[in-house]
Amino acid sequence: MIKDNQKRLNRLHVLIDAMVIVAAYILSWYIIIGSGWFRAANEVLGPEIYLGVLVIIVPAYLLLYTIFHLFTPKRVQGRRQEFANIFKANLIGLMLSGMVLYLGGKNPYFQHFSRRLVVFFFGVNIVAETVERNFIRICLRSIRSKGYNQKHVLLIGYSRAAESYIDRVKANPEWGYQIRGILDDHKERGEGYRGVKVIGTTGNLKTILDMNLLDEIAITLSIRDYGGLEKMVAECEKSGVHTKFIPDYNKFIPTRPYTEDLQGLPVINIRHVPLNDLLNATMKRVVDLCGAVAALVLFSPVMFITAVVIKLTSPGQVIYSQERVGLHNRPFKMYKFRSMEVQSPHQEKGQWTTPHDPRVTPVGKVIRSTSIDELPQLFNVLVGSMSLVGPRPERPFFVERFKEEIPRYMIKHQVRPGMTGWAQINGYRGDTSIEKRIEHDLYYIENWTLGLDFKILFLTVFKGFINKNAY
């Protein structure tokens, strides 16, 4: 049974972590103190004092790793999340060490204990733990992909949720999930999906649980069968088998919801938007302001030359403003270098640019294909109507049209529009699928991090400036 294997693996993992902590500490001690290369005059404590501290450090760090869930199974845990938890645990360890040394006052042991060793160990231990855990992850996934260390799962209910779950398990054999079958009251025994068969009805659940051959139950009932959910959960809980619920609501809540507690009442929020958090929004705004100022300084020669060339080659204004729909569905004026002949607002209002569009000037073709025409939007970023990164804004005429034609289209307006975005660096610019563009915009909205913004800005340099779909 995987339960017994998991217990052994967890104990082994704790032991390996302890060894890594000891090795990282000894290496740090040797480089800073033992080798004599970096040893300071006031660092006079002997090696027995430094090594004796391990009696406190090892259990303290293992406790921190437990608090930050670093001993949870690695089947579907992301590398980034694990690294973040390693960093947090070690940061707390560094702060506690600093506090102990400070409170030690004039005690000679605390006074002469190397502060540089503590800081150096912080960095070395993070690297060592990350390498160790990724090595374990690779080994486990290799073993599971070969059919070993499998977790045996039973699905209760044949539904879209069940099919989606089976699709993901089949696509990721390294997770080590073995689906034993499906219990369903509406399908005939023997029917199934991608090799996973219906092996009985929900009435057979108790008999199967009594056989004690399962590691996990996944309740994947269709919405029409939710009336029996309470009874099934109770049956699973009574058996002691780990149970999870995969709701069949993808048709009308096709997102990643999150739950909050309202004085004991669980409230499911349909969509998680990290930028609704004040701290996240503030950090993003600070990055926008700093980035926009830096970009204006960096690209000012390009913008000056572009303005001069446009003025000399085509009559009309150099920069024009166009109404777009932004945050909270509010209209704003978006600035661009003019790349077309001057036209009336009526002509411009509801017309896409087409290949070989006669309205586009020769200079306009160049600045549109290289995205230079977008540079004045840095001023939009400065005033707060746009962000450096976010879903691209659209004209009101098209917003009214798309919100009726494309499900979830209006969700993009829950964040500030951007000069570049996740959809754009994945190739969805210009005359490309609006549906795919919205899918990418929603992914960005629900999975926003500052790191993702920096990634998009970095990739824009290589993928975003040259636009083959710009006409």
N, C-alpha and C positions, 0 to 999 in steps of 0.2 A: 504493500500500500504506500502511496505517495506521502501519507501523513507521517509514517515512521521515517521515510527517507528525508522528509523535510526537517524533522526534528534533528536527525543526525547532521544534515547539511547546515542547519542553523548553529549547532554547537561547533562544528568545524569552522564555520565562518567567523564566529566569535574568537576562536583560537587563532585563526590566521590574522584577523584584525589586531589581536593583542601582539602577535609577533611583528607585524608591520609597524605598529606604534613603537615597540622596543627598538626595532632596527632603525627607524627614522630618527628616534631620539639619540641613539648611540652614534649614528652617522653625523648628526648635527653637533653633538658634543665633540666628536673627533675633529671635525673641520674647524670649529670655533675655538675649542680649548685644547684638546689632546694633541693635535698636530703642532701647536705652537705658532702656526702661521698668522692667526688673527687674534691671539690671546692678548688681552689687555693687562696692564700692570696690576689693577685692583682685583683681577679674577684669580684669587689665590686658593680657592677651595679645591680639595683633592678629588680624584675621580670617584672615590667611594661615596662622597656626599651627592655628587651629581647622579650617579647610577642608583643610589638609594631612593632618590625621588621617584623612580619608576614605580615603586610600590604604590604610590598615590596616583601618578599620572595614568597608568594603564587602566585601572578600574574606573577612574573618573571619565576618561575618554570613551570607554565602552558604554558607560551609562549615558553619555551625551549622544552616542551613536544610536542607542536604543530610543532615546527621547525623539530623535530626528528620523526615526523609522528607517534606519539604514540596515536593519536585519530582516526587512520584509522580502518576500520572494521576488526574483528578478524576471519573472516571465514576461510581464508587459510593462515593467517600470522603465521610464525613459532615462537615458544617460544624463540629460541636462538636469532633470529633477534630482537625480542621485548626486550629481556633482554639486548642485546648489545646497543640498543637505549636508554634504561633506564639508563644504566651505562654512556653512552656518555653525556646525558643531565645533569645528576647529577655531572659528572666530570666538565663540563663547569660551572655549578652552583658553585661548590667548588672553581674553579679558579677565577671566578668573585668575589666571596665573599672575597677570599684572596687578590685580587687586591684592592677592596674597602677598606679593613682594612689597607692595606699597604699605600694607598694614603691618608688615613685619618690622617696620621702623628701623631702629638701630641695632637690632639683633645681627651679629656678625654673619650668620649663615644667610640671612635674607639680604643683608647689605652688600655682600660680595658675590651673590649668585648672579651669573651672567644674564643680563637682560637680552643681549644679542643672541644668546643661545635659545631663549624662549621664542623670539621672533623668527629665527632661522628654522627652528623646529616646526613652527606654524606653517611655513611654506613647504618644507620638505615633506611633512606628514600629509598635506593635501595632495601633493603630487603622487606620493607613494600609495595612498589609499585609492586614488582615482585609477592608477595603473593596475593595482591589485584587483579592484572590483570589476574593471572592464575585462581583465584576463579571466576572472571567474565567470563573468557573463558570457564570454565567447565560448568557454569550455562547456558550460551548461547548455547553451543553445546548440552546440555541435552534437552533444550527447542526445538531446531531445529530438533533434532533426533526424537522428538515426533510429528513433523508436524507443529509446530508454528514458527512464525517469518521467514517465507519462502521468498526467493527472486525468483520472477517469471522470467524465462529466455526463450527466443525464439531463436532457431538455424536457421540460414539461410544457407542452403546447406547441402546435405547429402554427407559425405565423410569419409575417414579414420579419419580425425581430429574430425568430429562429433561423431563417434563411440568411439574414445578415450576419448573425453570429457564426454560422457554419462557414460562410464565405471567408470571414477573417481568419478563422482557425485553420482552414485548408490552405490559405495563402501564407500562413506563418507557422510552419511545422516546428520551428525552433521554440515556440511557446510551450510545446509539450502537452497539448490538450488532446485527449482521446475521447471523442463523443461516442458514448455507448449506444445511444438511441434516443427516440422521442416518444413520450406518452401523449396521446391526443384522443379526444372523444369524437372527433369528426372525420378522421382519416382511417382508412382500412389498414390493418396490420400488413406490413411489407411495403407500403408506400413510403416515399421518402424524398430526400433532396441531397444530391451530390454524394450518394453512397451512405448517407445516414438514414436508417430505416425507422419507421414507426413500429415500436415493439409491444405496444399495448395501450390501454386507456389509463386515464388518471386514477381509476379505481385500483390499478395494479401498483400504485406508488408505495403503499405500506409493505407489500410483499417484497418489492425490490429493495427498499431501504433495509428491511430485516436481514437481507443477504449480506449487508455490510461490504459491498464491493465498490462503492462509489466514494470519490473524494469531494465531489462538488455537485450541487444541483443548480441549474439555471432555469428560472421560471420565465418562459417565453410565450406566455398565453396570448392569444388573440384578444383584442379589446372586448369582444362579445362574451368572453369567458371569465371576465374579471370578477363575476359574482362568486366564483369558487376560490378566489385568491386567498382569502383569509384562512380557509380550511387547509389549503395546501401548504401555506407557510407554516402553520402550526404543526402539521405532520412532519415537515422537514426539520423544523427546530427541535421536535421531540426526539428525532433520530440522532441529533448531534452533528449531522452532515452540514458542512458549510453551504449556505444558500445565498444566491444572488438573484436579483430581479432585473430583467432586461425588458423595459416597457415597449409595447407595440404602438408607439405614437408617432412614428417617423413621418407619417403623411401630414399630420397637422402641427407637430412640433419638431421639425427636422433640424434641431440644433442641439447644443450641449447645455441643458438647463442646470441650475444649481439650487440647492435647498438652503433655506435659512430657518432659524427657529424663532417662532413668535409665541413666546411664553409657553413652550411645550407643543405648539402646533406647527408641524412641518409645512412650510410654504415653498412650493416649487416655482422658481422664476424661470420663465420660458427661455430667456437668453442671458448669458453671462457676458457683460461688457466691461472688461477691466478698466477702460478709460472713464467709467462712471465714478471710479475711486478718485478722490481729490488728490491724493499723493501722486498717483500715476498720471493724472491729467496735468498736474503742476510740473512734474519731471519732463513730460513730453513738450510742454509749452516752453520750458527753459531751453531744451534742446533745439526747438524750432527757432527761437529768437537768436541763439548763438549761431546756429547753422545758417540762418538767413543772412545775418550780418557778414559772416565769413564768406559765404557764397557771393554776396554782392561785391565785396572787395576783390575776390578772386576773379569773378567774371566781368568786372566793370569794363576792362578793355574790349572784350567781345561784345558787350552790350552797346558800348559807344560806337564801335565800328558798324555794328548791325543797324543802329539807328541812323547813322549817316548814309549808309548804302540804301536803306529803304526810302529815305527822304529824297535822295538824288535820282532814284530810278522809278519812283511811282508817286503821283500826286495823292495827297491826303495825309492824315495823321500817322505818326510813327507807331504809337501805342494806342490800341483801342480796347475798350471794355465791353464785355459781353455778360449778360445776366445768366447766372447759374444758380442752382439750388444747392444750399450747403447744410450746415449743422441745424438740426431740428426743423428741416424743410424751409428754412429761411432763405430768400433770394439774396444774392450779393453780386457785386460787379467783379468779374475776374479779368485780369489784365494780360494782354499778349502783344507781342510785336505783330503788326499787321502784315499778313502774308497774302492777302487777296486784294483785288481791286475794290475800291470803295463801293458799297452797295447799300440799298435802303434797308431799314430794319425789317420790313416785310419780306424782302428777298432772303435775308439771312436767317430769319426766325426758325423756320422748320425744314431746312434743307441740309442733308448730309453733304460732305465733300466727297466727290466721286473721282475715280482714276481719270487723269488728264483733264481735270476740272478747269475750264477756261478762265474761271475767276481767279485762280492762283497765279501770282506773278512769278517770273523767273527766280527772283531772289526768294520769294515765298517758298518755292519748292525746296530750296536748299535749307532754309531755316526750319521748315516743318520736318524734313527728313532727319535733321540732326537735333531736333527739340530745342533749338535756340529760341524759337518763338515763345517758349514757355517761361523763359527767364524772368520777365517782369512779374510773374506770380510770386517771386520772392517778396515783393511789396505786400501782396495779399497775406503772406505768412507773417510779416512784421505786424500788420494791423489785426491779425487774428481771425480773418475770414477763411484762411486755409492753413494747412500744416505741410511740413516737408513730405510726410508720408501719410497716405490715407486713400480711400476710394476716390477715383476721379469724379469731379462734379459734372452734371449734365445740364443742358438747357431746359427751362420749364416745359416747353412743348413736348420734349421727349420724355421727361419725367412723368407727365400726365399720361402719356401713351404707355410707357413701360410698366407703370405701377398696376395697370389693368391686365397687361399681357404676361408679366413675369412675376411669379410668386416671390415674396420676400424682397422685392426690389427696393422698397422704401427703407429697409433696415439700414442701408448704407448711410442714411442721413443721421444715424445716432452718434456719429463721430465727425470731426472736421474733415472735409475733403482734402486731398493731398496733391502735391505736384507729381509725385510718383507713388506707386503702390504695388501690392503683392500681385495683383492681376497683370500690371504692366510689365513687370520683370519676368513673368511667366508667358509673355507673348500676346496677351489679350489687350491690344491697343488698336485703335482705328476700326477698320471694317472686320471685326472678329465677333465671335459668339457673345452676345450680351448675357446669356444664361451662365456661361463659364466665367465671365467677368464677375458676375454677382456671386458665384460660388467662392471665388478667390477673395472677393471683398469681405464676405461673411466670415471666411476663415481668419482673415486678418483682424476683424473686429472682435471675434471671440477668443483669439489666441494672442492678442497684443502683448508684447513685452518691449522694453527699451532695446533689448538685444535684437529683436526682430526688425525694429525700425532701422538700426544700424546695418543689419544684414541687407535690407532692401536698398538703403542708400548706397552701400558698397556695390551691390550687383547692378544698380542703375548705371554706374559708370561703365560697365561692360555690356549690359543688355538693354538699358533704357534709353540711351541718347539716340542711337540710330534706330529709326522706326520705319520698317519696310512697308507698313500699312498706312503711312502718312501720305496723303495725296495733295 
